[in-house]
């Protein structure tokens, strides 16, 4: 359809209809705003948008209800994109108050709202819901014209000022999220789901001379990618190692290609082996006072913008809302401590002074819990160790990092199939790996490495044995 927000007569109230032949944008490329322009990957608060169909597929005649939830009180603007057309669904003539309270789900249309969103079409296809939240009103949105239920943003005079104003705000003052909507004809066959896709990243060689090279992280990723193809039956696995694993390439693979290549109902597996570190909190949202990060091949110490911050990674995961997402992190989080051959570590002097185990730092897994609290389900994070511990490598054997070694071993060990159903879920693999890793590290290095899991999934995510 050209526009999902079509209004209908409810009782004795006749609402305006948004025409399917809305004027094309003047000089604004299709999806310019939601894809290239208006993205905040370091928000100080998160916002979540979802709809009432889990697969986000709407047939002709279906109605749609949108749910929005934010971590803090903010002004919310819901924009709907269809091709080159953009429409402001909220606020609107009948739901004008767009200041929503923190941690409270708001429905659009509201329970008593005298309008509906209904799929019309043709044409049909992929469309986008984009929610923008601001601590202050966006003045450029302006007021609705007299007699108009929903404001058209298609004309560049309406669209561009809104984008410019938002992008001038401090990153702390606004947030955004978006989801794809698929519309089809009444008798059309819906897109198939169940695709299984993976991205494996392993970095042993680093461009910056202050980042110590590792020994086996690239081998971890190679072996994990091979296991995902042969043992886990993934349809596609992208491997990024060493000089290919730049920040830009990792962002492209996860934030863009995985999103474009999958849809709700698919399964996504993300693996990372390499350095992890932390820096002072960049936007005031961290309880421990630090932002944790992953170090890409071209990461530069002292320049957080070159790293993959935990806030940024969580924003990337929001983009995969609706999919099953399993994330495996084989790296350290404690103050930039780095795993290397035979367990040697490099720990900044500032952390030594405070005591590397004195503070229980949080990590990326905490950010994913925040997305769960807002309503995003079906994500699992397995991390190699607690946030104040080190992730160890197998000494001198080139077998890889300890967590990765036992994770791959779990795929061929019947003991990992705890319920004996012929499948190994990520949760079952974790149960197997946790005991193996803790025992090995204690015996070999006389220290602790305790793998952790943050399980936001509604059911087991199958790793092997479809």
Secondary structure, 3 states (H helix, E strand, C coil): CCCCECCCCECCECCCCCCCCCCCCCCCCCCHHHHHHCCCCCCCCCEEEEECCCCCEEECCCEECEEEEECCCEEEEEEEEECCEEEEEECCCCCCCCEECCCCCEEECCCCCCCCEECCCCCCEEEEEEEEEECCCCHHHCCCCCCCCCEECCCHHHHHHHHHHHHHCCHHHEEEEEEEEEEECCCCCCCCCCCEEEEEEECCCCCCCCCCCCCCHHHHHHHHHHHHHHCCCCCEEEEEEHHHCCHHHHHHHHHHHHHHHCCCCCEEEEEEECCEEEEECCCCCCCCCEEEEECCCCCCCCCHHHCEEHHHHHHHHHCCCCCEEEEEEECCCCCCCECCHHHCCECCHHHHHHCCCCCCCCCHHHHHHHHHHCCCCCEEEEECCCCCCCCCECCCCCCCEHHHHHHHHHCCCHHHCCCCCCCEEHHHHHHHHHHHHHHHHHHHHCCCCCCEEEECCCCCCEEECC
